[in-house]
Amino acid sequence: QVRLAESGGGLVQAGGSLRLSCVMSGFTSNVYAIGWFRQAPGKEREGVSCFSVSDGNTYYTDSVKGRFTISRDNAKNTVYLEMSSLKPEDTGVYYCAAGYNFFATAWYRRHLYDYWGQGTQVTVSS
């Protein structure tokens, strides 16, 4: 069992920045993929970024490349999503997810993740 707790969401103006945190607990030693997803009102949940535990490689959806950065602090068992140059279309509930398997070509697929956090709201005003 893996537990995930997100924090750091809030209201920010367009062009601003936020840092989301995901604290992981439980049996995390077999987690190989840690992802961030988001869900805007009326839309499906989409993959935003992923951290590959085995090699440290990072992955991003095209719309956030160059603006978002995912990182991991092993000592704190925490994964971060640094978001800058935020746009109104970045608004949504952001979820942290953990998976026992990692697929470089399919990191954005929701069904590949085994555990999910409760989410944190990010609202970007224009």
C-alpha positions in Angstrom: 0.0 0.0 0.0 1.3 3.4 -1.0 -0.2 6.7 0.3 0.2 10.0 -1.5 -0.6 13.4 -0.2 -0.5 16.5 -2.4 -0.2 20.1 -1.3 0.8 23.4 -2.7 -2.2 24.3 -4.9 -3.8 27.7 -4.9 -4.9 30.7 -6.8 -2.3 32.5 -8.9 -2.4 35.0 -11.7 -1.3 34.2 -15.2 2.4 34.2 -15.5 2.9 33.3 -11.9 4.4 30.2 -10.3 3.5 27.4 -7.9 5.2 24.4 -6.4 3.2 21.3 -5.8 4.4 18.6 -3.4 3.5 14.9 -3.2 4.6 13.2 0.0 4.8 9.4 -0.4 4.5 6.9 2.4 4.0 3.2 2.9 5.6 0.5 0.7 7.3 2.9 -1.8 10.4 0.7 -2.6 8.6 -1.0 -5.5 7.3 2.2 -7.1 8.9 2.8 -10.4 6.8 5.6 -11.8 5.6 8.8 -10.1 3.3 11.0 -12.2 1.4 14.2 -12.0 -2.0 14.4 -13.7 -4.5 17.1 -13.9 -8.2 17.3 -14.5 -10.0 20.5 -15.6 -13.7 20.9 -15.2 -15.6 18.9 -17.8 -12.4 17.3 -19.1 -10.7 14.0 -18.7 -7.7 13.5 -16.4 -4.5 14.0 -18.4 -0.9 13.2 -17.7 1.2 16.2 -17.1 4.6 14.8 -16.1 6.3 11.7 -14.9 9.5 10.8 -13.0 11.1 7.4 -13.7 12.5 6.1 -10.5 15.0 3.7 -11.9 16.9 6.2 -14.0 15.7 9.6 -13.0 14.4 10.5 -16.5 11.6 12.9 -16.6 8.7 13.2 -19.1 6.3 16.1 -19.9 3.2 16.6 -21.9 3.9 19.1 -24.8 1.8 21.9 -23.3 4.0 22.2 -20.2 7.4 21.6 -21.6 9.8 24.4 -20.6 7.4 25.6 -17.9 7.0 22.7 -15.5 9.8 20.7 -13.8 9.3 17.4 -11.9 11.8 16.4 -9.3 12.2 14.0 -6.4 13.8 14.4 -2.9 14.6 10.9 -1.8 15.4 11.9 1.8 11.9 13.4 2.2 10.2 10.8 0.0 8.6 13.7 -1.8 8.0 14.5 -5.5 7.7 18.1 -6.6 6.1 19.8 -9.6 7.5 23.3 -10.1 5.2 25.2 -12.3 6.1 28.6 -13.9 4.6 30.9 -16.5 1.2 29.5 -15.6 -1.7 30.0 -18.0 -5.4 29.9 -17.3 -5.5 26.6 -19.2 -3.4 25.1 -16.5 -6.3 25.3 -14.1 -7.5 22.1 -12.7 -7.2 19.6 -9.9 -3.7 18.1 -9.8 -3.1 14.6 -8.7 0.0 12.7 -7.8 0.1 9.0 -8.8 2.4 6.1 -8.2 2.9 3.0 -10.3 4.7 -0.3 -9.8 5.6 -0.4 -13.5 7.0 2.2 -15.8 6.6 2.5 -19.6 8.4 5.3 -21.3 6.0 5.5 -24.2 2.9 5.3 -22.1 3.7 7.2 -18.9 0.6 9.4 -19.4 -1.9 6.6 -19.3 -3.9 6.7 -16.1 -4.6 3.0 -15.9 -0.8 2.2 -15.5 -0.8 3.8 -12.1 -1.7 1.9 -8.9 -2.2 4.6 -6.3 -3.5 8.1 -6.4 -3.6 11.1 -4.0 -6.7 13.2 -3.3 -5.6 16.1 -5.5 -4.9 19.8 -5.0 -6.7 22.6 -6.8 -4.7 25.0 -9.0 -6.5 28.0 -10.4 -4.8 30.4 -12.7 -6.6 33.7 -13.3 -6.2 35.7 -16.5 
